[in-house]
Amino acid sequence: MLEPRTIIHGFEVQDVLRSGPRGTIYEAVQGSLLRTVALRILAPWLSEDSEFVERFWRQQWPEHSHIVPVYEAGESEHGLFLAMQLIRGETLAEVLARGGLSEPDGIALLTQVASALDAAHEEDIAHGWLRPEAVLIDDGGRPWLSDFGLTPGAAKPAMDRAAFGKLVRACLGRRSVRRGRCETCSDLVVTATARVQGSPGGNKGGFLRRHAPRGDAG
């Protein structure tokens, strides 16, 4: 862990936000712009993987209203780093761990994440590590997709669509997605929504995780 006030390429570390297998995310201030950012220092095992490092320098960071913007990518004495927009809130994994999503929240979130993935796929950019931990939900309930390209091996849209199917099942229940292929993630959400909303008894059919209405994340 880096100490507060450590300087990484003009970013001054303030505090630790999250830590995981792919590295540690710090709250930091970009001194030249007086801008607060999320500074991810990638784990040593990624920085030491020559194939990953080569892809990292070629990686495109897609732009979309539901994708966390990357301001800067680089390398320091502490390893590879990404400076990103700071999203205050929680991960989808944390939401699911405490009970899941209501039907409207789940469908809305999945629709927005699907649109982000489809837009990236249209630019031939795949995520590669689509998990509930990679979906951030800000204090206003808006989902943001993060962690593009942060996995060894070549990422492909087909892999993302398969992983997105698992994400849909996690949010809407295991029977919300049939086996088979959808051309886009948005198609998959439409199919799952029709399947869930058309199920006998609605929520009573066991297709959805139920909990009290969720307030603001954070």
PyMOL commands that set and color helices and strands:
alter all, ss='L'
color gray80, all
select helices_A, chain A and resi 44-47+50-58+92-97+103-122+132-134+157-172+174-176+185-197+202-205
alter helices_A, ss='H'
color red, helices_A
select strands_A, chain A and resi 7-8+11-20+23-30+35-42+70-76+79-85+89-91+135-138+143-145
alter strands_A, ss='S'
color yellow, strands_A
deselect
rebuild
show_as cartoon
